[in-house]
């Protein structure tokens, strides 16, 4: 997994719990905790961080992962504003995940393995979002979809209707977006 994901998680933790909170979490997880944005790191490190965080902060793992996803989306908007600036709303942004954002990631980092997103009718309400990743981080994706609502100032409700964790080929989300007037 690319280090940028770990950097975003660290940013979220330190924002809410300070540097000492991050250091304590890393110690509890039994990992080094030093990640560079372009480096590659074991997927298991993220699982260990999340498990340690859920224990330390007294929240269920799914709740923590979604919260980190929401925060990570905001962190991405700061680090990579050029992916966000062309868009005025959640729908137009989300529809660019594969063709623009992940295409750029794959071009710049041949060793990356970002998830795949695809959509049924792009104009439908709700928007049906399909997600596939060997990492099966659907809760992180769900949180990021919710975070897009925060970034664009739109109410977004995400409902997961199928999940790889339940044996499905991919996850499916219904993204209900309060359209701007």
ROKEDO-519345 format. One line per 5 residues: number of its first residue (from 1); their letters; for each residue x, y, z of N, C-alpha, C. Coordinates in pm, 1 decimal. Each point is the difference from the previous one (the first is absolute). Layout:
residues N
NUM = a = X/Y/Z/X/Y/Z/X/Y/Z | ...
This chain:
residues 181
1 = xxxxx = 85.7/-117.0/0.0/-85.7/117.0/0.0/90.2/123.1/0.0 | -41.1/100.4/-78.1/78.4/122.7/-8.5/-3.4/75.5/133.6 | 111.6/62.4/30.2/15.0/71.3/125.6/-95.3/116.3/17.4 | -50.8/56.1/-109.2/-91.5/113.5/12.2/-120.3/-35.9/85.2 | -47.2/-124.0/-10.1/-114.6/-42.0/81.8/38.1/6.1/147.5
6 = xxxxx = 119.6/-48.4/32.5/45.9/4.6/138.9/19.0/144.3/46.9 | 50.2/85.7/-88.8/16.1/141.8/35.0/-133.7/63.6/33.1 | -103.3/-33.3/-77.7/-133.0/55.2/24.3/-57.7/-51.4/132.1 | 23.4/-127.1/29.6/-45.7/-56.7/128.0/73.4/69.4/114.9 | 130.2/16.9/-13.5/77.6/67.8/103.6/-50.4/142.8/20.1
11 = xxxxx = -27.1/70.4/-107.5/-52.4/136.1/10.6/-131.5/1.7/78.0 | -87.6/-95.8/-29.1/-129.4/-6.0/68.3/18.5/-26.3/149.0 | 87.2/-93.8/32.6/22.0/-35.4/140.4/65.0/116.4/74.7 | 102.3/60.7/-57.7/68.4/108.5/70.6/-88.2/123.5/13.1 | -88.4/21.7/-95.5/-90.8/114.3/9.6/-92.2/-15.3/121.2
16 = xxxxx = -45.8/-122.0/23.4/-94.2/-24.4/110.0/66.8/-38.1/131.3 | 120.9/-59.9/-7.0/61.0/-54.7/121.8/144.6/43.6/21.2 | 51.0/86.6/-86.4/135.6/51.6/14.6/106.2/-99.5/-42.9 | 123.2/49.2/-6.7/113.8/-84.5/-38.7/18.8/-115.4/98.3 | -20.2/28.1/128.2/13.9/-106.8/99.1/-103.2/-109.3/-21.5
21 = xxxxx = -120.7/38.8/-41.4/-103.7/-98.1/-30.0/42.1/-91.0/-114.0 | 59.9/58.8/-104.4/49.1/-79.7/-112.3/112.2/-92.8/45.7 | 95.5/55.5/76.7/112.2/-82.0/47.3/-48.2/-116.6/85.4 | -95.9/26.8/87.3/-55.6/-107.6/83.9/-68.5/-105.7/-85.9 | -70.6/43.2/-101.5/-69.5/-91.4/-89.3/99.0/-88.5/-75.9
26 = xxxxx = 106.0/59.9/-50.0/103.6/-73.6/-72.3/65.2/-102.4/92.7 | 28.5/40.9/122.7/58.9/-93.2/96.8/-94.8/-116.3/26.8 | -127.1/29.8/19.5/-99.7/-105.0/26.0/-12.2/-95.6/-118.6 | 12.1/55.5/-119.8/-13.1/-82.1/-120.9/125.7/-81.5/-27.9 | 112.0/36.6/63.1/124.5/-72.8/-20.4/59.8/20.0/-138.5
31 = xxxxx = -12.3/121.6/-52.2/53.4/32.8/-132.7/93.9/118.4/11.7 | 71.7/30.1/-108.4/96.4/110.5/5.3/-69.7/135.4/0.5 | -106.9/14.7/-79.1/-73.6/126.2/-3.9/64.3/106.7/-84.5 | 106.0/-33.0/-71.8/66.3/95.7/-87.0/-34.8/-34.3/-144.1 | -75.2/89.3/-63.0/-48.0/-25.9/-135.2/24.8/122.2/-87.7
36 = xxxxx = 56.3/-24.1/-117.1/14.1/107.4/-98.0/-112.1/-14.8/-102.1 | -44.3/108.8/-55.2/-115.4/-0.6/-89.6/17.7/-95.0/-117.9 | 119.9/-11.1/-54.2/21.8/-81.4/-119.2/45.6/-141.5/30.8 | 27.8/-28.5/127.0/44.7/-134.0/36.1/-112.6/-102.2/-6.4 | 38.3/-126.2/-0.7/-95.2/-110.8/5.3/15.1/-70.6/134.2
41 = xxxxx = -112.4/-29.9/61.9/0.9/-58.2/133.7/-100.8/-114.5/8.2 | 21.6/-89.8/94.0/-91.5/-114.5/12.0/-142.9/44.1/32.3 | -94.9/-61.0/-69.3/-140.8/28.0/27.2/-32.9/-29.0/145.8 | 67.9/-99.6/56.0/-26.5/-39.9/138.5/27.3/114.0/97.9 | 90.2/92.5/-34.2/26.3/113.4/88.7/-126.3/83.1/21.2
46 = xxxxx = -76.3/21.3/-106.5/-123.0/78.1/12.7/-99.7/-71.8/90.8 | -11.5/-129.9/-17.1/-90.4/-77.7/85.9/42.2/9.8/146.2 | 129.0/-6.1/24.6/50.5/8.0/137.8/-26.1/138.4/59.8 | 18.1/103.8/-81.2/-27.2/136.4/47.0/-147.2/15.3/34.8 | -86.9/-47.9/-87.3/-144.1/13.5/22.0/-43.3/-77.7/124.0
51 = xxxxx = 49.5/-120.7/15.0/-35.4/-80.6/117.5/48.4/67.2/128.2 | 123.7/47.2/-1.2/54.0/69.1/117.6/-77.7/127.5/27.9 | -37.6/71.9/-105.3/-77.1/123.5/16.7/-137.3/-24.9/56.8 | -66.3/-103.3/-47.5/-133.4/-33.4/51.5/7.9/-32.4/148.8 | 102.1/-75.7/38.6/18.2/-32.4/141.8/32.1/124.8/81.8
56 = xxxxx = 91.9/80.8/-50.4/44.4/118.6/73.8/-109.1/104.9/15.3 | -80.7/16.7/-104.3/-99.6/106.5/0.6/-139.1/-48.2/37.9 | -13.7/-131.3/20.9/-127.6/-55.0/44.1/-112.0/11.5/-102.1 | 35.3/-17.8/-126.3/-101.5/3.6/-106.2/8.6/-129.4/-80.4 | -110.5/-44.5/-56.9/5.2/-119.1/-85.0/85.5/25.1/-124.2
61 = xxxxx = 67.2/-104.2/-45.6/86.6/10.7/-117.8/-73.4/61.9/-118.6 | -121.9/-46.5/-36.0/-66.6/60.7/-117.3/-21.5/150.3/14.2 | -36.9/43.1/118.6/-21.7/143.5/23.0/129.6/78.6/-16.8 | 109.7/-54.4/52.7/129.0/67.4/-11.7/45.4/6.4/-145.6 | -15.4/-108.8/-73.8/44.8/-2.2/-139.9/-80.1/100.1/-83.8
66 = xxxxx = -130.8/5.8/19.9/-80.5/98.9/-73.7/42.0/142.4/37.0 | 24.4/24.2/128.7/42.4/134.2/42.7/134.6/36.5/-60.9 | 91.8/-94.1/-3.1/130.0/25.2/-62.4/-17.9/26.8/-149.1 | -90.5/-72.5/-64.9/-27.6/23.5/-142.0/-52.3/140.2/-25.5 | -93.5/44.9/85.0/-53.3/136.6/-16.0/112.1/102.2/13.8
71 = xxxxx = 83.4/-18.0/100.9/110.2/92.8/24.4/104.8/-9.4/-110.9 | 26.3/-121.9/-47.1/101.2/-19.0/-104.7/-39.8/71.1/-128.3 | -129.2/-0.2/-32.3/-45.1/70.1/-120.5/32.9/148.7/11.5 | -23.1/55.8/116.9/32.1/141.7/19.5/151.4/21.8/-11.2 | 78.8/-93.5/52.9/145.3/9.4/-11.9/46.5/-7.6/-144.6
76 = xxxxx = -63.4/-85.9/-76.8/33.4/-8.2/-142.7/-31.3/130.4/-71.7 | -108.5/65.8/40.0/-37.1/125.9/-65.8/104.4/108.8/24.0 | 67.5/-7.5/112.6/105.7/97.0/30.9/127.8/-35.5/-75.7 | 33.2/-127.1/-2.4/123.8/-45.3/-64.2/-8.2/2.0/-153.0 | -118.5/-26.8/-53.0/-18.1/-11.5/-145.2/-119.8/82.3/-46.4
81 = xxxxx = 4.2/131.3/19.8/-116.5/82.3/-34.4/-37.8/-6.0/-148.3 | 95.9/-30.7/-86.9/-29.8/-4.2/-143.4/-99.4/-110.1/-36.6 | -18.2/-99.3/86.3/-102.0/-101.5/-24.7/-139.3/47.6/40.4 | -6.8/98.5/86.0/-127.1/46.0/55.1/-50.5/128.5/-66.0 | 91.6/88.7/-35.0/-37.0/133.0/-48.4/-89.3/1.5/-124.2
86 = xxxxx = 12.4/-95.3/-91.3/-87.2/5.3/-118.5/-146.3/-34.0/29.7 | -30.8/-38.5/122.0/-134.0/-50.3/31.2/-76.0/92.7/93.7 | -130.4/4.5/-21.5/-87.9/80.2/83.9/-85.2/-84.9/93.0 | 2.7/-131.9/-20.9/-86.9/-84.3/81.5/55.9/-141.6/12.8 | -59.9/-75.2/89.8/43.4/-135.8/29.7/-6.9/-87.9/-124.9
91 = xxxxx = -112.0/3.8/-68.5/-20.3/-89.1/-114.7/110.7/16.3/-103.6 | 26.1/122.0/-43.0/100.3/18.9/-105.6/138.4/-43.7/47.5 | 29.8/20.6/128.5/128.0/-43.8/54.8/8.7/-152.1/4.0 | -99.6/-65.3/57.2/3.1/-145.5/16.1/10.4/-69.9/-135.2 | -65.8/53.6/-98.7/1.8/-62.5/-132.2/138.4/3.2/-65.2
96 = xxxxx = 95.1/76.5/55.5/136.0/6.7/-55.5/98.7/-92.0/70.7 | -45.6/-76.4/98.6/94.1/-79.7/79.5/88.5/-89.9/-85.9 | -56.8/-76.4/-90.8/81.4/-91.5/-81.8/67.9/69.2/-116.3 | -75.1/77.0/-75.3/52.7/54.3/-124.6/100.0/112.6/19.1 | -6.1/69.1/111.9/92.3/111.7/22.2/92.2/-28.3/117.5
101 = xxxxx = -55.8/-12.9/118.8/82.3/-8.4/120.8/82.1/-128.5/3.4 | -65.0/-115.1/-6.4/75.4/-124.9/8.1/83.7/-24.9/-125.2 | -42.1/53.7/-113.2/83.0/-9.1/-121.0/131.4/75.0/21.3 | -8.4/115.9/61.9/120.7/78.5/29.6/88.2/-72.5/101.1 | -60.8/-58.4/101.7/75.7/-76.3/99.8/74.3/-114.7/-67.8
106 = xxxxx = -69.2/-73.0/-86.2/62.8/-113.2/-69.5/113.6/46.4/-91.8 | -17.0/116.2/-62.4/102.0/52.6/-89.4/125.3/41.0/77.9 | -20.1/65.8/111.9/113.1/49.5/78.8/66.3/-108.5/83.4 | -78.1/-99.7/39.7/50.3/-104.5/89.7/-40.0/-136.4/-56.2 | 83.7/-51.2/-87.9/-32.1/-125.6/-67.6/-20.3/-114.9/98.1
111 = xxxxx = 58.6/10.9/118.0/-12.8/-106.3/99.8/-123.3/16.9/89.6 | -82.1/99.1/-29.2/-119.1/22.4/82.6/-111.8/-95.3/-41.2 | -94.0/-16.9/88.9/-113.6/-88.3/-25.9/-127.1/64.9/55.8 | -40.1/114.9/-58.5/-120.1/66.6/51.3/-125.4/-80.7/-32.8 | -105.9/23.9/73.8/-124.2/-71.9/-26.6/-62.0/43.3/-133.1
116 = xxxxx = -92.5/-81.2/-45.9/-77.4/33.1/-119.4/-139.8/41.7/42.2 | -49.3/105.2/-63.8/-137.1/46.5/19.1/-67.9/2.8/-135.4 | -125.7/-35.9/-3.6/-80.7/17.6/-120.4/-143.2/26.2/43.1 | -78.5/44.8/-95.0/-131.3/53.8/32.9/-104.6/-54.4/-95.2 | -122.0/-7.6/48.4/-110.8/-30.5/-89.1/-31.5/131.0/-72.1
121 = xxxxx = -118.9/41.0/-5.9/-37.6/124.6/-66.6/58.5/119.0/76.7 | 95.2/74.0/-58.5/64.0/111.6/71.1/-95.7/111.6/40.4 | -116.1/6.8/-62.9/-96.3/105.4/33.4/-104.2/-45.9/101.7 | -0.6/-127.2/33.8/-103.4/-54.9/88.4/12.9/53.2/142.6 | -114.9/4.2/65.2/-4.1/36.7/142.4/-77.0/-110.7/69.6
126 = xxxxx = 61.3/-76.9/87.6/139.2/12.4/42.5/97.8/-51.2/-106.2 | 123.7/45.6/13.4/107.7/-44.7/-87.3/47.5/-135.3/50.7 | -0.1/-100.3/-86.4/50.6/-132.0/37.7/149.3/-3.3/-28.0 | 76.8/-20.2/107.7/146.0/-1.5/-6.3/46.2/-142.6/29.0 | 76.6/-55.4/-92.1/57.0/-133.2/19.9/148.4/17.0/34.0
131 = xxxxx = 48.9/-83.6/90.9/136.8/10.5/50.9/61.5/-139.6/5.0 | 123.5/-9.2/-48.0/73.7/-126.3/12.3/145.0/32.0/33.3 | 50.7/-70.2/99.4/139.5/12.9/38.6/42.9/-129.9/66.0 | 120.2/-41.6/-29.6/49.9/-121.0/65.8/12.9/22.4/150.9 | 9.4/124.7/41.3/12.9/32.6/142.3/-133.9/-2.2/73.9
136 = xxxxx = -106.2/9.2/-73.5/-135.1/-1.4/55.9/-18.3/107.4/108.4 | 40.4/120.8/-31.3/-13.6/112.7/93.0/-128.0/78.0/-29.4 | -109.7/-73.1/-8.8/-126.2/63.3/-36.9/-45.6/101.1/104.9 | 30.6/-22.1/126.4/-39.3/97.3/101.9/77.9/130.9/-16.2 | 125.4/-9.9/-39.4/79.0/120.2/-27.3/-58.8/73.8/-120.7
141 = xxxxx = -35.2/-75.9/-104.4/-62.8/60.9/-118.7/-131.6/65.9/37.7 | -78.6/-66.2/83.7/-127.8/57.2/44.9/23.5/132.6/72.8 | 97.9/1.9/88.5/32.1/123.6/70.5/46.5/110.0/-94.2 | 76.8/-37.4/-100.8/46.6/100.2/-96.3/-116.1/54.7/-83.1 | -93.3/-84.9/-36.5/-118.3/48.8/-71.8/-78.3/97.8/86.9
146 = xxxxx = -13.5/-30.8/128.7/-65.9/93.1/92.7/80.2/129.1/11.4 | 133.3/-13.4/4.7/87.1/117.3/8.6/-12.6/91.9/-119.7 | -27.3/-57.0/-117.1/-21.1/83.4/-119.1/-119.5/91.3/21.1 | -100.7/-50.0/68.8/-114.9/85.1/32.4/42.4/118.2/84.7 | 83.5/-25.3/100.0/50.3/108.1/84.6/81.2/100.5/-79.0
151 = xxxxx = 83.6/-49.6/-88.9/83.9/89.2/-78.2/-83.9/90.4/-90.0 | -99.2/-57.0/-66.0/-80.7/77.6/-93.9/-123.3/62.5/64.4 | -15.7/-16.4/131.0/-112.4/62.4/69.7/-134.7/-58.3/-37.7 | -1.8/-130.0/-28.1/-125.2/-67.0/-35.3/-28.1/-111.7/100.8 | -127.0/-18.8/30.8/-38.1/-113.0/83.4/9.2/-126.0/-84.4
156 = xxxxx = 72.2/-98.1/50.5/19.3/-126.4/-69.9/-32.5/-113.4/95.5 | -80.4/-93.5/-47.0/-28.4/-121.5/75.1/52.4/-117.0/-81.5 | 82.0/-82.9/65.2/57.9/-115.8/-66.9/-61.0/-125.3/61.0 | -57.4/-83.0/-85.4/-56.4/-127.6/44.3/69.7/-111.1/-77.0 | 62.0/-90.8/73.5/66.9/-112.7/-65.4/-100.0/-113.6/-17.2
161 = xxxxx = -15.2/-47.1/-124.4/-98.5/-104.2/-28.4/62.3/-136.5/-26.7 | 129.5/-3.9/-28.4/71.6/-127.1/-10.8/144.7/24.5/38.6 | 65.0/-107.1/49.0/135.6/17.0/53.2/85.7/-121.7/-32.7 | 123.3/25.2/-34.5/96.3/-107.0/-24.1/20.7/-83.7/124.9 | -10.2/63.0/117.1/17.2/-73.2/126.1/-107.2/-107.1/18.2
166 = xxxxx = -110.8/15.1/-72.4/-108.9/-98.1/5.9/4.1/-96.8/-118.5 | 111.8/-0.6/-73.4/16.2/-93.6/-110.0/-35.8/53.6/-137.3 | -38.4/125.7/-8.7/-32.9/58.3/-130.7/127.4/31.1/-78.3 | -12.1/8.9/-129.4/110.5/31.7/-88.9/52.0/142.1/21.7 | -88.6/88.9/40.9/35.4/140.0/24.3/-103.1/57.6/97.4
171 = xxxxx = 27.6/119.5/46.9/-93.8/69.9/87.8/-84.3/95.5/-84.7 | -121.1/21.9/45.0/-88.6/94.6/-66.6/-53.4/97.6/103.7 | 8.5/127.6/-33.9/-51.3/106.6/85.1/-107.5/76.2/-76.4 | -103.2/39.8/70.3/-96.2/95.0/-54.3/34.7/134.2/62.6 | 32.4/95.6/-83.4/43.6/131.7/43.1/-114.8/98.2/-24.8
176 = xxxxx = -71.1/33.1/106.3/-109.5/95.0/-8.1/57.7/137.9/25.2 | -4.1/85.3/-100.0/61.4/132.8/6.5/-109.1/104.6/0.4 | 3.3/86.6/99.0/-91.7/113.8/0.5/51.7/96.4/-105.7 | -65.1/1.0/-112.7/45.3/81.3/-113.2/-7.6/148.6/35.2 | 96.5/73.7/-48.9/4.3/144.5/22.7/-106.6/66.9/-85.2
181 = x = -54.3/106.6/54.4/-105.0/73.9/-74.0/59.2/114.1/-78.6
